[in-house]
């Protein structure tokens, strides 16, 4: 009821007093900003109960249909205190023997009672926190590629351009510079695929921890893009958050790109991409690099001997079964649906029972997590299995 900002009881008293003085109900309700139905209700309560009828009434129901009897709730607490290691299923079995006259509550209800009284410890799911991986130093072309998005800038037609760049770390060769409309993975896939077809596959790719290279909500920070790289036999390297100097050579190229190809920006994507192509040509074949002793990157770089291929589905001969993950990121076994991650949607994983009703989930040669007969999600293994197994070395 939209009473004015003051004490509701005082407003009701004023309302009733005005009615008793002879004011009309319709006009008075308009003045107080309430409906006539509410006005008549207030006046009827006053006539029936006097001033007490104007007080606020409790809005809680007299009884709750599904409320647990207090005797049962006390028994749950007492059993838990007597047997601290017992969980909801065992406590439920005990209640059936103690109170056969009552319908036993569900296990989830018992767990809720215990949780409400602070008698259970909530298990927090560990969220992936980007930490970076160990970094390698490339001794030859294609041992390590570096990829990143140069900061977005506004084109003349008021649309943002997000340049995706890929370089070879050893030779500084600029493999790709493509202006995209966003940093979504749908735009990044074709750029990398074209680079793989033209130059072959690298041994590893180094990126930061942002989209689309990584996903904070997925297992071990993987993304669909990085899963695809793993399928192609490409190792993943990630710099530490807040440390762009670990990708210093690539960032230095971005500074040159910004000065020579984005200021001022072109009017549209087609014109801007033409400037990027011109920059690639000059950067690779006409601009001497001091770090290369005055050589051009094209004089140092050679394409990879590893040709691009479309990988066959992985096989798991030492597992109990091979399952294709659904597009929504689930492992379906009969009627069970175990949540894995959408980044594995469409991929094949191996399932193997490693203990009594405990199953291990593997992707390629990597063990990624476990699930049991009750939980419907995969809990990740302790260490990141996708991190490079190399000694930390200079990033530049």
C-alpha positions as CSV (number, residue, x, y, z in Angstrom):
1,X,0.0,0.0,0.0
2,X,1.7,3.3,-1.1
3,X,1.3,5.3,2.1
4,X,3.5,8.5,2.4
5,X,6.9,8.2,4.0
6,X,5.9,8.3,7.6
7,X,4.5,6.0,10.3
8,X,1.8,3.7,8.7
9,X,-0.2,3.7,11.9
10,X,-0.4,7.5,11.9
11,X,-1.5,7.6,8.3
12,X,-4.3,5.1,9.0
13,X,-5.5,7.1,12.0
14,X,-5.6,10.2,9.8
15,X,-7.5,8.3,7.1
16,X,-10.1,7.0,9.5
17,X,-10.5,10.4,11.3
18,X,-11.2,12.1,7.9
19,X,-13.8,9.5,7.1
20,X,-15.5,10.0,10.5
21,X,-15.5,13.7,9.8
22,X,-17.6,13.1,6.7
23,X,-15.1,13.0,3.8
24,X,-16.0,10.9,0.8
25,X,-14.3,7.5,0.5
26,X,-13.3,7.9,-3.3
27,X,-11.8,11.4,-2.9
28,X,-10.0,10.4,0.3
29,X,-8.5,7.3,-1.3
30,X,-7.2,9.4,-4.2
31,X,-5.6,11.9,-1.8
32,X,-3.9,9.1,0.2
33,X,-2.8,7.2,-3.0
34,X,-4.6,4.0,-2.2
35,X,-7.3,1.9,-3.8
36,X,-10.9,2.1,-2.6
37,X,-10.7,-1.6,-1.8
38,X,-7.8,-0.9,0.6
39,X,-9.7,2.1,2.0
40,X,-12.8,0.1,2.8
41,X,-10.7,-2.7,4.3
42,X,-9.1,-0.3,6.7
43,X,-12.4,1.3,7.7
44,X,-14.0,-2.1,8.2
45,X,-11.2,-3.3,10.4
46,X,-11.6,-0.1,12.5
47,X,-15.3,-0.6,12.9
48,X,-14.8,-4.3,13.9
49,X,-11.7,-4.1,16.1
50,X,-11.2,-0.4,16.9
51,X,-7.7,1.0,16.9
52,X,-6.2,-2.4,17.3
53,X,-7.6,-3.3,13.9
54,X,-5.3,-0.7,12.3
55,X,-2.1,-2.4,13.4
56,X,0.0,-4.4,11.0
57,X,-0.9,-8.1,10.9
58,X,1.7,-10.9,10.6
59,X,1.9,-12.2,7.1
60,X,3.5,-15.5,7.9
61,X,1.3,-18.6,7.4
62,X,-0.2,-20.3,10.5
63,X,1.5,-23.6,9.5
64,X,3.9,-24.9,6.8
65,X,2.7,-28.0,5.0
66,X,6.2,-29.5,4.6
67,X,7.7,-28.3,7.9
68,X,9.6,-31.0,9.7
69,X,8.2,-31.9,13.1
70,X,10.4,-30.4,15.8
71,X,10.9,-33.8,17.4
72,X,12.4,-35.1,14.2
73,X,14.7,-32.1,13.8
74,X,15.9,-32.5,17.4
75,X,16.6,-36.2,16.8
76,X,18.6,-35.4,13.7
77,X,20.8,-32.9,15.7
78,X,21.2,-35.3,18.6
79,X,22.2,-38.3,16.4
80,X,24.7,-36.1,14.5
81,X,26.2,-34.9,17.8
82,X,26.5,-38.4,19.1
83,X,28.0,-39.6,15.8
84,X,29.9,-36.8,14.2
85,X,31.1,-38.9,11.2
86,X,27.6,-40.0,10.2
87,X,26.1,-38.4,7.1
88,X,22.5,-37.8,6.0
89,X,21.9,-41.4,4.7
90,X,22.9,-43.1,7.9
91,X,21.1,-40.6,10.1
92,X,17.9,-41.3,8.0
93,X,18.2,-45.0,8.6
94,X,18.6,-44.3,12.3
95,X,15.5,-42.1,12.4
96,X,13.4,-44.8,10.9
97,X,14.3,-47.0,13.9
98,X,13.9,-44.3,16.4
99,X,10.6,-42.8,15.1
100,X,8.8,-45.4,13.0
101,X,5.5,-43.5,13.5
102,X,6.8,-40.6,11.4
103,X,7.4,-40.5,7.7
104,X,11.2,-40.3,7.4
105,X,12.5,-37.1,5.8
106,X,14.6,-37.1,2.6
107,X,18.3,-37.2,2.8
108,X,18.5,-33.8,1.3
109,X,16.2,-32.5,4.1
110,X,18.4,-34.0,6.8
111,X,21.5,-32.5,5.2
112,X,19.7,-29.1,5.1
113,X,18.9,-29.4,8.8
114,X,22.5,-30.2,9.6
115,X,23.8,-27.4,7.4
116,X,21.4,-24.9,9.1
117,X,22.8,-25.8,12.5
118,X,26.4,-25.7,11.3
119,X,27.0,-29.4,11.7
120,X,28.4,-30.0,8.2
121,X,31.4,-28.5,6.4
122,X,30.5,-27.2,3.0
123,X,32.9,-28.5,0.3
124,X,33.9,-25.5,-1.9
125,X,34.6,-26.3,-5.5
126,X,38.0,-25.0,-6.4
127,X,37.7,-22.4,-9.2
128,X,40.5,-22.3,-11.6
129,X,42.8,-19.3,-10.9
130,X,45.1,-18.2,-13.7
131,X,48.7,-18.6,-12.6
132,X,50.6,-19.0,-15.9
133,X,52.7,-22.0,-16.9
134,X,56.4,-22.6,-17.2
135,X,57.8,-20.9,-20.3
136,X,60.3,-22.2,-22.8
137,X,62.8,-20.4,-25.0
138,X,62.5,-21.2,-28.7
139,X,65.8,-22.3,-30.2
140,X,64.4,-22.7,-33.7
141,X,61.5,-21.5,-35.9
142,X,58.1,-23.0,-35.0
143,X,59.3,-24.2,-31.6
144,X,57.1,-21.5,-30.1
145,X,54.4,-19.3,-31.6
146,X,53.0,-16.3,-29.7
147,X,49.5,-15.0,-30.1
148,X,47.5,-12.1,-28.7
149,X,45.0,-9.5,-29.5
150,X,46.3,-6.0,-29.9
151,X,44.2,-3.5,-28.0
152,X,40.9,-2.7,-29.9
153,X,40.5,0.6,-31.6
154,X,37.7,2.5,-33.3
155,X,37.4,2.5,-37.1
156,X,36.1,5.5,-39.0
157,X,32.6,3.8,-39.3
158,X,32.4,3.7,-35.5
159,X,33.0,0.0,-35.3
160,X,35.7,-1.6,-33.1
161,X,38.5,-3.6,-34.6
162,X,40.3,-6.3,-32.6
163,X,43.5,-7.3,-34.4
164,X,44.5,-11.0,-33.7
165,X,48.3,-11.4,-34.2
166,X,50.5,-14.5,-34.4
167,X,54.3,-14.4,-34.5
168,X,57.1,-17.0,-34.5
169,X,59.1,-16.3,-31.3
170,X,62.5,-17.3,-32.7
171,X,62.5,-15.4,-36.0
172,X,60.0,-12.6,-35.1
173,X,58.1,-13.6,-38.3
174,X,54.6,-12.2,-38.3
175,X,52.4,-15.1,-39.3
176,X,49.0,-13.4,-39.2
177,X,47.4,-10.1,-38.4
178,X,43.6,-10.2,-38.8
179,X,41.2,-7.5,-37.9
180,X,38.2,-9.1,-36.1
181,X,34.9,-7.8,-34.8
182,X,35.4,-9.3,-31.3
183,X,37.6,-11.6,-29.3
184,X,35.1,-14.5,-29.5
185,X,36.6,-17.9,-30.5
186,X,34.4,-18.1,-33.6
187,X,36.6,-15.5,-35.2
188,X,39.9,-16.9,-34.0
189,X,39.5,-20.4,-35.3
190,X,39.7,-19.5,-39.0
191,X,42.7,-17.3,-38.4
192,X,44.7,-20.1,-36.7
193,X,43.5,-22.7,-39.2
194,X,44.8,-20.6,-42.1
195,X,48.1,-20.0,-40.4
196,X,48.5,-23.8,-39.8
197,X,47.7,-24.6,-43.4
198,X,50.2,-22.0,-44.7
199,X,53.0,-22.4,-42.2
200,X,52.5,-25.8,-40.6
201,X,52.1,-26.6,-36.9
202,X,54.2,-25.2,-34.1
203,X,55.4,-27.2,-31.1
204,X,53.8,-24.8,-28.7
205,X,51.7,-21.6,-28.6
206,X,52.1,-18.9,-25.9
207,X,49.2,-16.6,-25.0
208,X,47.8,-14.7,-22.1
209,X,44.9,-16.0,-19.9
210,X,42.2,-14.1,-21.7
211,X,39.4,-15.1,-24.0
212,X,39.4,-17.0,-26.3
213,X,42.7,-18.6,-25.3
214,X,41.6,-19.5,-21.8
215,X,38.3,-19.8,-19.8
216,X,38.2,-19.1,-16.1
217,X,35.1,-21.3,-15.6
218,X,36.5,-24.4,-17.4
219,X,38.7,-27.2,-16.1
220,X,42.3,-25.9,-15.9
221,X,41.3,-22.8,-17.7
222,X,41.0,-24.5,-21.0
223,X,38.9,-23.1,-23.9
224,X,37.6,-24.7,-27.1
225,X,40.5,-23.1,-28.9
226,X,43.2,-24.5,-26.6
227,X,41.5,-28.0,-26.7
228,X,41.7,-27.9,-30.5
229,X,45.4,-27.1,-30.2
230,X,45.9,-30.1,-27.9
231,X,44.2,-32.3,-30.4
232,X,46.7,-31.1,-33.0
233,X,49.7,-31.9,-30.7
234,X,50.4,-28.3,-29.8
235,X,51.5,-27.6,-26.2
236,X,50.0,-24.7,-24.3
237,X,52.0,-22.0,-22.6
238,X,50.4,-19.1,-20.7
239,X,52.1,-16.1,-19.2
240,X,51.3,-15.0,-15.6
241,X,48.4,-12.6,-15.2
242,X,49.7,-9.0,-15.2
243,X,53.0,-9.9,-16.7
244,X,52.9,-8.9,-20.4
245,X,56.7,-8.8,-20.4
246,X,56.7,-12.6,-20.5
247,X,55.5,-12.2,-24.1
248,X,57.8,-9.2,-24.6
249,X,58.8,-9.8,-28.2
250,X,55.1,-10.0,-29.3
251,X,54.2,-6.9,-27.3
252,X,57.1,-5.0,-29.0
253,X,55.7,-6.0,-32.4
254,X,52.3,-4.6,-31.3
255,X,53.9,-1.2,-30.6
256,X,55.3,-1.1,-34.1
257,X,51.9,-2.2,-35.5
258,X,50.1,0.5,-33.6
259,X,52.4,3.2,-34.9
260,X,52.5,2.1,-38.5
261,X,49.1,0.6,-39.3
262,X,46.4,2.0,-37.0
263,X,47.1,5.7,-36.6
264,X,44.9,7.0,-38.0
265,X,42.5,4.2,-38.3
266,X,40.9,3.3,-41.7
267,X,37.2,3.8,-42.3
268,X,36.1,0.1,-42.4
269,X,37.4,-3.4,-41.9
270,X,38.3,-4.0,-45.6
271,X,40.5,-0.9,-45.7
272,X,42.1,-1.6,-42.3
273,X,42.9,-5.2,-43.3
274,X,44.6,-4.0,-46.4
275,X,46.9,-1.8,-44.2
276,X,47.6,-4.9,-42.0
277,X,48.6,-6.9,-45.1
278,X,51.0,-4.1,-46.2
279,X,52.4,-4.0,-42.7
280,X,53.0,-7.8,-42.7
281,X,54.9,-7.5,-46.0
282,X,57.1,-4.7,-44.7
283,X,57.7,-6.2,-41.3
284,X,58.7,-9.6,-42.6
285,X,60.7,-8.7,-45.7
286,X,61.9,-5.1,-45.6
287,X,62.4,-4.1,-42.0
288,X,65.8,-5.2,-40.5
289,X,65.6,-6.4,-36.9
290,X,68.4,-5.5,-34.5
291,X,67.8,-8.7,-32.4
292,X,68.4,-10.7,-35.7
293,X,71.7,-8.9,-36.4
294,X,70.0,-6.8,-39.1
295,X,68.3,-9.7,-40.8
296,X,64.7,-9.7,-42.0
297,X,62.4,-12.2,-40.2
298,X,61.7,-13.8,-43.6
299,X,65.4,-14.6,-43.8
300,X,65.3,-16.5,-40.6
301,X,61.9,-18.2,-40.6
302,X,61.2,-21.5,-42.3
303,X,57.8,-23.2,-42.4
304,X,57.2,-26.1,-40.0
305,X,57.8,-29.7,-41.2
306,X,54.6,-30.7,-39.3
307,X,51.7,-30.3,-41.8
308,X,48.2,-29.3,-40.6
309,X,45.8,-32.3,-40.4
310,X,42.4,-33.0,-39.1
311,X,42.9,-35.4,-36.1
312,X,41.1,-38.7,-35.8
313,X,39.1,-39.3,-32.6
314,X,41.5,-40.4,-29.8
315,X,41.4,-44.0,-28.8
316,X,41.5,-45.3,-25.2
317,X,42.5,-49.0,-25.3
318,X,43.3,-49.1,-21.6
319,X,40.0,-47.6,-20.4
320,X,36.7,-49.3,-19.8
321,X,34.9,-47.3,-22.4
322,X,35.1,-44.3,-24.8
323,X,32.4,-41.7,-24.6
324,X,31.7,-38.6,-26.8
325,X,31.0,-35.5,-24.6
326,X,27.7,-33.9,-25.5
327,X,27.7,-30.3,-26.9
328,X,26.5,-29.1,-23.6
329,X,29.6,-30.6,-21.9
330,X,28.2,-33.7,-20.3
331,X,29.2,-37.4,-20.1
332,X,26.1,-39.5,-20.5
333,X,26.2,-43.0,-19.1
334,X,22.7,-44.6,-19.3
335,X,20.4,-42.1,-17.7
336,X,23.2,-40.4,-15.7
337,X,24.5,-37.1,-16.9
338,X,27.9,-36.1,-15.5
339,X,28.9,-32.5,-16.0
340,X,32.4,-32.1,-17.4
341,X,32.8,-28.8,-19.4
342,X,31.4,-27.3,-22.6
343,X,35.0,-26.8,-23.9
344,X,35.1,-30.6,-24.4
345,X,31.8,-30.6,-26.3
346,X,32.0,-33.1,-29.2
347,X,35.3,-34.6,-28.0
348,X,35.9,-38.2,-27.0
349,X,37.1,-39.1,-23.5
350,X,38.1,-42.3,-21.8
351,X,36.4,-43.6,-18.7
352,X,38.1,-46.1,-16.3
353,X,37.2,-47.4,-12.9
354,X,40.2,-46.8,-10.7
355,X,38.7,-47.7,-7.3
356,X,35.4,-49.0,-5.9
357,X,32.8,-46.9,-7.8
358,X,35.3,-44.2,-8.5
359,X,36.0,-43.4,-12.2
360,X,38.8,-41.6,-13.9
361,X,38.2,-39.3,-16.9
362,X,41.0,-39.0,-19.5
363,X,41.3,-36.8,-22.5
364,X,44.0,-38.0,-24.9
365,X,47.0,-38.9,-22.7
366,X,45.9,-36.5,-20.0
367,X,44.0,-37.5,-16.8
368,X,41.6,-34.7,-16.1
369,X,39.3,-35.7,-13.2
370,X,37.2,-38.1,-11.2
371,X,33.5,-38.8,-10.5
372,X,31.7,-41.3,-8.3
373,X,28.4,-43.0,-8.2
374,X,26.6,-40.1,-6.5
375,X,28.2,-36.9,-7.8
376,X,27.1,-35.7,-11.2
377,X,30.2,-33.6,-12.0
378,X,33.9,-34.3,-12.7
379,X,36.2,-33.1,-10.0
380,X,39.6,-32.0,-11.4
381,X,42.8,-33.7,-10.6
382,X,45.3,-31.8,-8.4
383,X,47.9,-30.5,-10.8
384,X,47.3,-29.1,-14.2
385,X,48.0,-32.0,-16.6
386,X,48.3,-29.7,-19.6
387,X,51.1,-27.5,-18.3
388,X,54.4,-27.8,-20.2
389,X,56.9,-30.1,-18.4
390,X,59.9,-27.8,-19.0
391,X,62.2,-25.8,-16.8
392,X,61.4,-22.1,-16.6
393,X,63.6,-20.0,-18.9
394,X,63.8,-16.5,-20.2
395,X,60.6,-15.4,-21.9
396,X,62.4,-13.1,-24.2
